[in-house]
């Protein structure tokens, strides 16, 4: 998922720098809205899994503290490592979705500029 998102963000930025007409900008806009929705869903799922791992870790830590069973310590360490990786991935997803919001705002600004330039062309033609 990490590589997929990095590649998508690079490609979208490249497409925004090099788009040629309003139709292409609309295509980028619609695709980007869909990707944001997908990534928001992905982010929610990873958040829930991360919280589940945190709860399970808490349960195992409490159980270990009361039973002092060394086998539980192994489970606690394994779950801590997994939780660390989930937190790292969730952090990446969260930051990437925030960047996607910025790109979304950029696309909206470009669409406004396109609409304004089209209005200016219509007004100048109406004056002739």
C-alpha positions as CSV (number, residue, x, y, z in Angstrom):
1,X,0.0,0.0,0.0
2,X,2.9,2.4,0.8
3,X,4.5,2.1,-2.6
4,X,1.1,2.3,-4.3
5,X,0.2,5.5,-2.6
6,X,3.7,7.1,-3.2
7,X,3.4,6.2,-6.9
8,X,-0.1,7.6,-7.1
9,X,0.8,10.9,-5.4
10,X,3.8,11.4,-7.7
11,X,1.7,10.5,-10.8
12,X,-1.1,12.9,-9.8
13,X,1.3,15.8,-9.1
14,X,2.9,15.1,-12.5
15,X,-0.5,15.1,-14.2
16,X,-1.6,18.3,-12.5
17,X,1.6,20.1,-13.7
18,X,1.1,18.9,-17.3
19,X,-2.7,18.8,-17.9
20,X,-3.8,20.3,-21.2
21,X,-7.5,21.0,-21.0
22,X,-10.5,21.2,-18.7
23,X,-11.7,17.7,-19.5
24,X,-8.4,16.2,-18.4
25,X,-8.5,18.3,-15.2
26,X,-12.0,17.0,-14.5
27,X,-10.8,13.4,-15.0
28,X,-8.0,14.0,-12.5
29,X,-10.5,15.5,-10.1
30,X,-12.9,12.6,-10.2
31,X,-10.2,10.0,-9.9
32,X,-8.7,11.9,-7.0
33,X,-12.0,12.1,-5.2
34,X,-12.4,8.3,-5.5
35,X,-8.8,7.7,-4.2
36,X,-9.5,9.9,-1.2
37,X,-12.6,7.9,-0.4
38,X,-10.6,4.6,-0.7
39,X,-7.8,5.9,1.4
40,X,-10.2,7.2,4.1
41,X,-11.7,3.7,4.3
42,X,-8.2,2.2,4.4
43,X,-7.2,4.6,7.1
44,X,-10.3,3.8,9.2
45,X,-9.7,0.0,8.9
46,X,-6.1,0.4,10.0
47,X,-7.1,2.6,12.9
48,X,-9.6,0.0,14.1
49,X,-7.0,-2.8,13.7
50,X,-4.4,-0.6,15.6
51,X,-6.8,0.0,18.4
52,X,-7.7,-3.7,18.6
53,X,-4.0,-4.5,18.9
54,X,-3.6,-1.9,21.6
55,X,-6.5,-3.4,23.5
56,X,-5.1,-6.9,23.1
57,X,-1.7,-5.7,24.2
58,X,-3.2,-4.1,27.3
59,X,-5.0,-7.3,28.2
60,X,-1.9,-9.4,27.8
61,X,0.2,-6.9,29.9
62,X,-2.4,-7.0,32.7
63,X,-2.6,-10.8,32.5
64,X,1.2,-11.1,32.6
65,X,1.5,-8.7,35.6
66,X,-1.0,-10.8,37.6
67,X,0.2,-14.3,36.5
68,X,3.9,-13.6,35.9
69,X,3.9,-16.3,33.3
70,X,7.0,-16.0,31.1
71,X,5.2,-17.3,28.0
72,X,2.9,-14.3,28.2
73,X,5.9,-12.0,28.1
74,X,6.8,-13.5,24.7
75,X,3.3,-12.7,23.5
76,X,3.5,-9.2,24.8
77,X,6.7,-8.5,22.9
78,X,5.3,-10.0,19.7
79,X,2.1,-7.9,20.0
80,X,4.2,-4.7,20.8
81,X,6.3,-5.2,17.7
82,X,3.2,-5.7,15.5
83,X,1.5,-2.7,17.1
84,X,4.6,-0.7,16.3
85,X,4.4,-1.6,12.6
86,X,0.6,-0.8,12.6
87,X,1.2,2.6,14.2
88,X,3.9,3.3,11.6
89,X,1.7,2.4,8.7
90,X,-1.3,4.3,10.1
91,X,0.9,7.3,10.5
92,X,1.9,7.0,6.9
93,X,-1.8,6.7,5.8
94,X,-2.9,9.6,7.9
95,X,-0.2,11.9,6.5
96,X,-0.8,10.8,3.0
97,X,-4.5,11.4,3.2
98,X,-3.7,14.9,4.6
99,X,-1.5,15.5,1.5
100,X,-4.3,14.2,-0.7
101,X,-6.6,16.9,0.8
102,X,-4.1,19.6,-0.2
103,X,-4.0,18.2,-3.7
104,X,-7.8,18.2,-3.8
105,X,-7.8,21.9,-2.8
106,X,-5.2,22.6,-5.5
107,X,-7.4,20.9,-8.1
108,X,-10.4,22.9,-6.9
109,X,-8.4,26.1,-7.4
110,X,-7.3,25.0,-10.9
111,X,-10.9,24.3,-11.7
112,X,-11.9,27.8,-10.5
113,X,-9.2,29.4,-12.6
114,X,-10.3,27.4,-15.7
115,X,-13.9,28.5,-15.1
116,X,-12.8,32.1,-14.7
117,X,-10.8,32.1,-17.8
118,X,-13.7,30.6,-19.7
119,X,-16.0,33.3,-18.4
120,X,-13.5,36.0,-19.4
121,X,-13.4,34.5,-22.9
122,X,-17.2,34.5,-23.2
123,X,-17.4,38.1,-21.9
124,X,-14.7,39.3,-24.3
125,X,-16.5,37.6,-27.2
126,X,-19.9,39.0,-26.1
127,X,-18.4,42.5,-26.2
128,X,-17.3,42.0,-29.8
